[in-house]
């Protein structure tokens, strides 16, 4: 399964609340998230179905803007490998 989305986070500037941000006072960020996931027990023909559930995924977050600035935004890109299991 392949999914993707665009995100855009915005907020008002506040010199006190956001003093530690790289941009100096703005929480605005935007970018893209893409995820590749595999669900091994997702069909009725799978062994263990419907009692076993699992999902393994790889997610990448790409920033165009981070904390109100484009300078150094790509340094915050992340790669996340995750798995969950349920019975």
Secondary structure, DSSP 8 states (H G I E B T S, - for coil): -EEEEEEEE-----TTTTTTSTTSS---EEEEEEEEEE-TT-STTSTTTTT-EEEEEEEEEEEEEBTTBSTTGGGG-EEEEEEEEE-
